[in-house]
Amino acid sequence: MDLNKLNSIACRIFFFVAFVLLAVSIIEKIMNVTGHTILRGSSYTPSRFLEFAIILLIFVIALLMRQVRELLRKSA
């Protein structure tokens, strides 16, 4: 397996996990407003899940920038 394929797979997995964490964060915040919770006993707050999602998206951006750099080197 070459590096470009691994990079693509990692980007897709990180993006999907970040999207799921964002959805959990939004749903949990809405549930908290109504007085309920879906994360019983979890020590993480909705804002913490949002932070994890943002961290994963930063990794996705870094991986995509690396791909762009490699494509620019090949074309030059």
C-alpha positions in Angstrom: 0.0 0.0 0.0 1.5 3.3 -1.0 1.5 6.5 1.1 -1.1 8.3 -0.9 -3.6 5.5 -0.4 -2.9 5.5 3.4 -3.2 9.3 3.5 -6.6 9.1 1.7 -7.9 6.4 4.1 -6.7 8.4 7.1 -8.3 11.6 5.9 -11.6 9.8 5.4 -11.6 8.1 8.8 -10.6 11.3 10.6 -13.3 13.3 8.8 -15.9 10.7 9.6 -15.0 10.5 13.3 -14.9 14.3 13.5 -18.4 14.5 12.0 -19.7 11.9 14.5 -18.1 13.7 17.4 -19.7 17.0 16.1 -23.1 15.3 15.9 -22.8 13.8 19.4 -21.8 17.2 20.7 -24.8 19.0 19.2 -27.2 16.3 20.2 -25.9 16.2 23.8 -26.1 20.0 24.1 -29.7 19.9 22.9 -30.5 17.1 25.3 -28.8 19.1 28.2 -31.0 22.1 27.4 -34.1 19.9 27.8 -32.7 18.4 31.0 -31.7 15.0 29.7 -28.4 13.4 28.7 -27.1 10.7 26.3 -23.6 10.5 27.8 -24.5 9.1 31.2 -21.5 8.9 33.5 -19.1 10.3 30.9 -16.7 12.9 32.2 -16.7 14.6 28.8 -18.9 17.6 28.1 -20.3 18.5 24.7 -17.6 21.2 24.3 -14.9 18.6 24.9 -16.3 16.5 22.1 -16.3 19.5 19.9 -12.6 20.1 20.7 -11.8 16.5 19.7 -13.6 17.0 16.4 -11.7 20.2 15.7 -8.4 18.5 16.5 -9.2 15.7 14.0 -10.1 18.2 11.4 -6.8 20.0 11.8 -5.1 16.7 11.1 -7.2 16.3 8.0 -6.2 19.7 6.8 -2.6 19.0 7.4 -2.8 15.7 5.5 -4.6 17.4 2.6 -2.0 20.2 2.5 0.7 17.5 2.3 -1.0 16.0 -0.7 -1.2 19.4 -2.4 2.5 19.9 -1.7 3.4 16.6 -3.3 1.2 17.2 -6.3 2.9 20.6 -6.8 6.3 19.1 -6.6 5.4 16.5 -9.2 4.1 19.1 -11.6 7.0 21.4 -11.2 
